[in-house]
Amino acid sequence: MFFDDVEKILNTDSTNYHKSLKELPEKIEKIFSSFSSISDNKQYDQIIILHSDQFNCDFEEIKLIFRRIFQIPIYLVNDLVGGLIGISDFSLIVSFNLEKKTLLIENLINQLSDSNNKLIIINSDFQIANKTLLNQIEIVEIEEFIEKSIQFPLLMTMCVVIALSNGMIHPSLFDVTTICKELRETIRKIDIAIPPAKNPAKRLAGQMMDRMIVLIGTDFLVPVAKYWKEQMNNVSRTWSQFEKLPGMKLNSINGIYFPEKILSQSLFVFFNSKFLDLNQAKEVFEVKNYFLSGGIGTDEVVARGNSIVSQIYNTCIFGDYVSYYLSMMYGVDPKDNKLYEMD
C-alpha cells in the first residue's frame, strides 16, 4: 500500500510539513514559557484582541471555547460598541502581530492611564515612551507567530497562556505538561512509520479518498470540525464542509436525498467525546444512524484525552495527520497555500 512507502511520502513533502506536525508539543511549550508568571493582583473580567484580518475566523472559534470551558469572555475589538473607546475597565488587551499599526498601539497606551487595564503586545518592536505605564504593558516575542500561517492550536495556546499568566484561569485547568505528554502519545500512534493496520489516521484518510466529506461537531467539538475542514481544503486540496449539531437537525438532515450520485459518494464524519452530556451524545448517535439508514457513508472520530482541553488538542493534531495523509494519496505537496485573492 502507498502509505507503507515512507520514503515516497517524505519526498512528496518538499516543505517538511511532517516535521512541523511533530513539533506541535514543543511549540506549545515554547509559547507557554514565553509569558511570565502572574505579575499583579488584578482580577481581569475579559480579554480584548486586536489582530490582523487573516486570523479573524480562528479567534471566533477560540471565543466559543473560552466561554464553554473557562467562562471567560473574549471580544474582538470590532465586537465592541465604539471600538477602542468601548473597552471597559479591568480588560486584558492583546495586540497580536500589529507591528505596522503603531498609531493604534499608541492610542491603546494613552487609554491605559487611570484605568485598571493591561496591554500585552505580541511581536512588535514598539518602544514604550511613557515609563509610568510599564507595569500595565507587557511586550512578548513569540517566534512561532512570525510565520505567515499559524495553526489554530497555537493561537488557542496563546490565549490560554495569556489568561493563565494573568490569573484568569486556575493552573489546574491547563496543565501544559500533561497536555503535551498526551499530544506526543497521539502523534506516536499516528505518525508515518505506523502501518495503516495500526494507524487510524491513515485508515480514515483512505476512506475519504474520492469522497465528498462533511464533518459534524457539537459543543466544544464544533471548532475542531471547522479546523479539520480548513486543513483538508488547504493542505490536501480536498472539498469538505462542516456542520453543527443540533442545528443541522433543522435543515441539513432533510437534504440527504438528492443528488443521489454525489450523496452516495459522501462521507459524514461525526465527532464524539465522553465529555458531551447525555442529550448531546444521543443526538450524535441518532443523527449518525439516520444518515447511515439513508445509505450515506458515516464514520466517527472519538476525541481522546483526560480533559476537554486535551481532547481539543489531540483531535486537532489527528485532523492534521488525516489531511496530510490525504494530500499524499492525491499526490499533492502539503505546502502552505496562498489564499486565493479576487480582483
C-alpha positions in Angstrom: 0.0 0.0 0.0 1.2 3.5 -0.8 1.2 4.6 2.9 3.8 1.9 3.6 6.3 3.7 1.4 7.6 6.2 4.0 10.4 7.5 1.7 7.9 8.3 -1.0 5.7 10.3 1.4 8.7 12.3 2.7 9.9 13.0 -0.8 6.5 14.4 -1.8 6.5 16.6 1.2 9.0 19.2 -0.1 8.3 21.7 2.6 8.9 19.3 5.5 5.3 19.7 6.6 5.6 16.4 8.5 8.3 17.9 10.8 6.0 20.9 11.6 3.3 18.4 12.8 5.6 16.5 15.1 6.9 19.8 16.6 3.5 20.9 17.8 4.1 19.9 21.5 7.4 21.7 21.5 5.8 24.8 20.1 3.1 24.8 22.7 5.8 24.5 25.4 7.7 27.4 24.0 4.7 29.6 23.9 3.9 28.7 27.5 7.4 29.6 28.6 7.3 33.0 26.7 5.0 34.5 29.3 5.9 35.5 32.9 4.1 34.3 36.0 1.3 36.3 37.5 2.6 39.9 37.9 -0.2 41.7 39.6 -3.3 41.0 41.7 -5.9 42.5 39.5 -9.0 40.4 38.6 -9.5 40.9 34.8 -13.0 40.4 33.5 -12.4 39.9 29.8 -9.9 39.7 27.0 -9.9 42.1 24.1 -8.0 41.1 21.0 -6.7 43.2 18.2 -5.2 41.2 15.3 -4.6 41.1 11.5 -7.6 40.1 9.4 -6.1 36.7 8.5 -6.9 35.3 12.0 -10.5 36.5 12.3 -12.1 33.1 11.8 -9.8 31.3 14.2 -10.4 33.8 17.0 -14.2 33.4 16.6 -13.8 29.7 17.4 -11.5 30.5 20.3 -14.1 32.8 21.7 -16.5 29.9 21.7 -14.1 27.6 23.5 -13.2 30.1 26.2 -16.9 30.7 27.1 -17.6 27.0 27.1 -14.6 25.8 29.1 -13.3 28.7 31.1 -16.3 31.0 31.3 -14.1 33.9 30.1 -15.5 36.3 27.5 -13.1 37.2 24.6 -14.0 40.0 22.3 -12.5 41.2 19.1 -12.2 45.0 19.0 -14.9 45.1 16.2 -17.3 43.4 18.7 -17.3 46.5 20.9 -19.7 49.4 20.6 -17.5 52.4 19.9 -14.4 50.3 19.1 -11.4 51.2 21.3 -13.4 53.7 23.2 -15.8 50.9 24.2 -13.1 49.0 26.2 -14.3 48.7 29.8 -12.2 48.7 32.9 -10.4 45.6 34.1 -9.8 44.4 30.5 -6.8 42.4 29.3 -6.0 43.9 25.9 -3.9 41.8 23.4 -2.3 43.4 20.4 -1.4 40.4 18.1 1.1 40.8 15.2 0.2 44.5 14.7 3.8 45.8 14.3 2.8 48.0 11.4 0.0 49.7 13.2 2.0 51.9 15.6 -0.7 54.6 15.9 -3.3 52.1 17.0 -0.9 50.8 19.8 -0.2 54.4 20.8 -3.9 55.1 21.2 -4.2 52.0 23.4 -1.4 53.0 25.6 -2.9 56.5 26.1 -6.1 54.9 27.3 -4.3 52.9 30.0 -3.8 55.9 32.2 -6.3 56.0 35.1 -7.5 52.5 34.2 -7.1 49.0 35.5 -6.5 47.6 32.1 -3.4 45.9 30.9 -1.9 45.8 27.4 0.0 42.8 26.0 1.9 43.5 22.8 2.9 40.4 20.9 5.6 40.5 18.2 6.2 44.2 17.9 9.3 46.4 18.2 7.2 49.2 19.7 9.1 51.3 22.2 7.3 52.5 25.4 7.9 56.2 25.9 5.7 56.6 29.0 7.7 54.8 31.7 4.9 55.3 34.3 2.8 52.7 32.4 5.4 49.9 32.3 3.5 47.9 34.9 0.5 47.9 32.7 2.3 46.8 29.5 3.9 43.6 28.6 5.8 43.0 25.3 6.3 39.4 24.3 8.2 38.0 21.3 6.8 34.6 20.1 8.9 33.1 17.3 6.1 30.6 16.4 3.8 33.5 15.4 6.2 35.2 13.0 5.3 32.6 10.4 2.7 33.5 7.8 0.5 30.6 8.6 -0.3 29.8 12.2 -2.1 26.6 13.4 -5.3 27.1 15.3 -4.0 25.1 18.3 -1.1 27.6 18.7 -3.5 30.5 18.7 -5.6 28.8 21.3 -2.4 28.2 23.4 -1.5 31.8 23.2 -4.9 32.9 24.5 -4.9 30.2 27.3 -1.4 31.2 28.5 -2.3 34.9 28.5 -5.3 34.2 30.6 -3.4 31.8 32.9 -0.4 34.1 33.4 -2.8 36.9 34.4 -4.8 35.0 36.9 -7.9 34.4 34.8 -7.6 30.7 34.6 -6.7 28.4 37.5 -3.5 26.4 36.8 -5.4 23.1 37.3 -7.4 23.8 34.2 -4.4 23.9 31.9 -1.6 21.5 32.8 0.8 22.0 29.8 3.0 19.0 30.9 0.0 16.6 30.7 -1.4 18.1 27.5 1.9 17.9 25.7 2.5 14.3 27.0 -0.9 13.2 25.6 -0.1 15.0 22.3 3.2 13.2 21.9 1.5 9.9 22.6 -1.2 10.7 20.0 1.4 11.6 17.4 3.4 8.5 18.2 0.3 6.3 17.3 -0.5 8.1 14.0 2.9 9.0 12.7 4.3 8.0 9.3 6.1 4.9 10.5 3.0 3.3 11.9 1.4 1.0 9.2 -2.2 1.5 8.2 -3.5 -1.5 10.1 -2.5 0.2 13.3 -2.8 3.8 12.2 -6.4 5.3 12.5 -5.4 8.5 10.7 -4.1 6.6 7.6 -7.3 4.4 7.6 -9.6 7.4 7.8 -7.7 9.2 5.1 -8.1 6.1 2.9 -11.9 6.1 3.5 -12.0 9.8 2.5 -10.3 9.3 -0.8 -12.5 10.3 -3.8 -15.4 11.2 -1.5 -17.3 14.4 -0.5 -16.5 15.0 3.1 -18.8 16.5 5.7 -17.6 17.0 9.3 -20.1 17.3 12.1 -19.3 18.7 15.5 -21.2 19.6 18.6 -20.4 21.8 21.6 -16.7 22.2 22.1 -16.0 19.9 19.1 -17.6 22.4 16.6 -14.3 24.4 16.4 -12.5 21.1 15.9 -14.7 20.1 13.0 -14.2 23.5 11.4 -10.4 23.2 11.8 -10.5 19.8 10.0 -12.5 21.3 7.2 -9.9 24.1 6.8 -7.0 21.8 6.9 -8.5 19.5 4.3 -9.2 22.4 2.0 -5.7 24.0 2.4 -3.4 21.0 2.9 -4.9 18.2 0.8 -6.9 20.5 -1.6 -9.9 18.4 -0.8 -13.5 19.6 -0.8 -15.1 19.3 2.6 -17.7 21.1 4.7 -18.6 21.2 8.4 -21.9 21.2 10.2 -23.1 21.8 13.8 -25.3 19.8 16.0 -28.1 20.4 16.9 -28.5 23.0 14.2 -28.2 20.5 11.3 -31.2 18.6 12.5 -33.4 21.5 11.4 -32.2 21.8 7.8 -29.4 19.6 6.6 -30.9 16.3 7.7 -33.7 16.9 5.2 -31.3 17.2 2.3 -30.0 13.6 2.1 -31.9 12.6 -0.9 -30.6 14.5 -3.9 -28.3 14.4 -5.8 -28.2 10.7 -5.3 -24.9 10.1 -7.1 -23.0 12.6 -5.0 -24.6 11.7 -1.7 -23.8 8.1 -2.3 -20.1 9.1 -2.6 -20.1 11.2 0.6 -18.7 10.5 4.0 -20.2 12.2 7.0 -17.7 12.2 9.9 -19.2 12.7 13.4 -17.1 13.9 16.3 -17.9 12.4 19.7 -16.5 12.7 23.3 -17.0 11.3 26.7 -17.4 14.9 27.9 -20.6 15.5 25.9 -23.7 15.4 28.0 -26.3 12.6 27.6 -28.5 14.7 25.2 -25.6 15.7 23.0 -24.3 12.1 22.8 -27.8 10.9 22.0 -28.0 13.4 19.2 -24.7 12.3 17.7 -25.9 8.6 17.8 -29.3 9.3 16.4 -28.3 11.6 13.5 -25.4 9.3 12.5 -27.6 6.3 12.4 -30.3 8.3 10.5 -27.8 9.1 7.8 -26.5 5.5 7.7 -30.0 4.2 7.3 -30.4 6.5 4.3 -27.5 4.9 2.6 -25.0 7.6 3.3 -21.5 6.7 4.5 -20.7 7.7 8.0 -17.7 7.4 10.4 -17.0 8.6 13.9 -14.0 10.3 15.5 -13.9 9.9 19.3 -11.9 12.6 21.0 -9.2 11.2 23.3 -7.7 12.9 26.4 -8.2 13.3 30.1 -9.8 16.8 29.8 -11.7 18.8 27.3 -8.7 20.9 26.5 -6.6 17.8 25.9 -9.2 16.4 23.6 -9.3 19.6 21.5 -5.5 19.5 21.0 -5.4 15.7 20.3 -8.3 15.8 17.9 -6.8 18.8 16.0 -3.5 17.0 15.5 -5.3 13.9 14.4 -7.0 16.0 11.8 -3.7 17.5 10.8 -2.4 14.0 10.1 -5.5 12.9 8.3 -5.2 15.9 6.0 -1.5 15.2 5.5 -2.1 11.6 4.5 -4.9 12.6 2.2 -2.6 15.0 0.4 -0.1 12.2 -0.1 -2.8 9.9 -1.5 -3.7 12.6 -4.1 0.0 13.3 -4.8 -0.2 16.8 -3.5 2.6 18.6 -1.8 1.1 19.9 1.5 3.0 23.1 1.4 1.3 26.3 2.7 -1.2 27.7 0.2 -1.5 31.3 -0.7 -5.1 32.4 -0.2 -7.0 33.0 -3.5 -7.4 36.7 -3.9 -10.3 38.0 -6.0 -9.6 41.0 -8.1 
